[in-house]
C-alpha cells in the first residue's frame, strides 16, 4: 500500500489509503466510457480509461468508425497511485469541472490523435446497482452513473480531420467501479453455471427538455435481471417510467438493428412511444476491449508501456461473422410521442446486443439471425 495525493482529502471509506480497494478481488475495476456521436452519422468514436489496481494495470482505448473501417488505439501500462492525473502513455483525461466538463487528449499515435472537451447537457444520473452472480461467486457488482452531453474539438485519423462541435455532436458517458471480469482468464476450477446468453438494450438519449435513460438486460427466456427507465428533467424532476415493451427492428440476415420501437407508461398510466433510428453503428468488441474482443482485453498486462493500433474492415464477411457476439453501439435519432400526440426529437446512444438465444425475439440458438 502507498499514499496518493487523494489521501490529503477527507474522502476515505475504509481504513486504508484511498488508492487501495476495499476488496482483494482481482476483478476490481474503476473505469470511464465515452462516445462521440456525429448527429448525421458521418463518424463515431468510442473511448475509455480504466484502472485495475489488484492486477497492477491501467489501460485506455480510442476507437473510431468512419466509412466501412473501424480502427482503434490501445494503451497499457503499470498502474500508479496518482488518480488525480488520469493518463496512459499518450492518452490523458482531465476533470475540468467534476460531473460537468472534461478534457480528453490523445497525442499523435500511429496516425491518430484527438483533442476533445466534454460538456454535460444535464446532471449526471446515478443508475441502479448492476449485479450478476454464478453458483459460487460474484461476477458483476458495480456502481455506475451516466450522463448525456456534447463534445467540441477534433479527431485526426491518417491526416483526415473530423471536426466535432457542441451543435453537431451528441454523446453519453458512464463512470463505473466495482467488480467485473478483467485481465487474463482465471483457472476454471470445477465447472460453474455456464453463461446462457444475454439480450441487452441501453438508451441514454438527449431531448431539449429532458434526458431519457432506459436499461434492460434479459436472459434467454426474457426474464429481466436489470430494468430501469427514467426521464430526468432540467428542473431536477425524475420521472419513473413503467410497463416497458421494446421491439427491435433487425436488418434481415443479421442481429444488427436499424431501429427500435419502445412503449412505456408514466405514473398516471399515459402510454408514451419512442422510435429510434440508427444512423451508424460500431460493434464494441471490434477494438474496444469489451466482451468478445479477440484483439484486446481490459486489464491485461502487456509487460510495461504498450501501444498498438488495430483495424477492422466492416465489409469483410469473416469480420462481421463475429458481430452477433458483440454489443453494438449506434448513433441514434429518436422521436418521443406523448399520449396526447405531442412529439419531441432527440438523439444519443442506441446500444443493443443479442448474444446467444433469446426466445422472445425468435433466436433459438447462438447462430440464429433475423429473417
C-alpha positions, 0 to 999 in steps of 0.5 A: 500500500502507498499514499496518493495525493487523494489521501490529503482529502477527507474522502476515505471509506475504509481504513486504508489509503484511498488508492487501495480497494476495499476488496482483494478481488482481482476483478476490481475495476474503476473505469470511464466510457465515452462516445462521440456521436456525429448527429448525421452519422458521418463518424463515431468514436468510442473511448475509455480509461480504466484502472485495475489496481489488484492486477497492477494495470491501467489501460485506455482505448480510442476507437473510431468508425468512419466509412466501412473501417473501424480502427482503434488505439490501445494503451497499457501500462503499470498502474500508479497511485496518482488518480488525480492525473488520469493518463496512459502513455499518450492518452490523458483525461482531465476533470475540468469541472467534476460531473460537468466538463472534461478534457480528453487528449490523445497525442499523435499515435500511429496516425491518430490523435484527438483533442476533445472537451466534454460538456454535460447537457444535464446532471449526471444520473446515478443508475441502479446497482448492476449485479450478476452472480454464478453458483459460487461467486460474484461476477458483476457488482458495480456502481455506475452513473451516466450522463448525456452531453456534447463534445467540441474539438477534433479527431485526426485519423491518417491526416483526415480531420473530423471536426466535432462541435457542441451543435453537431455532436451528441454523446453519453458517458458512464463512470463505473467501479466495482467488480467485473471480469478483467485481465487474463482468464482465471483457472476454471476450477470445477465447472460453474453455471455456464453463461446462457446468453444475454439480450441487452438494450441501453438508451441514454438519449438527449431531448431539449427538455429532458434526458431519457435513460432506459436499461434492460438486460434479459436472459434467454427466456426474457426474464429481466435481471436489470430494468430501469427507465427514467426521464430526468428533467432540467428542473431536477424532476425524475420521472419513473417510467413503467410497463416497458415493451421494446421491439427491435427492428433487425436488418434481415440476415443479421442481429444488427438493428436499424431501429427500435420501437419502445412503449412505456407508461408514466405514473398516471398510466399515459402510454408514451412511444419512442422510435429510434433510428440508427444512423451508424453503428460500431460493434464494441468488441471490434477494438474496444476491449469489451466482451468478445474482443479477440484483439484486446482485453481490459486489464491485461498486462502487456509487460510495461508501456504498450501501444498498438493500433488495430483495424477492422474492415466492416465489409469483410464477411469473416469480420462481421461473422463475429458481430452477433457476439458483440454489443453494438453501439449506434448513433441514434435519432429518436422521436418521443410521442406523448399520449396526447400526440405531442412529439419531441426529437432527440438523439444519443446512444442506441446500444443493443446486443443479442448474444446467444438465444433469446426466445422472445425475439425468435433466436433459438440458438447462438447462430440464429439471425433475423429473417 
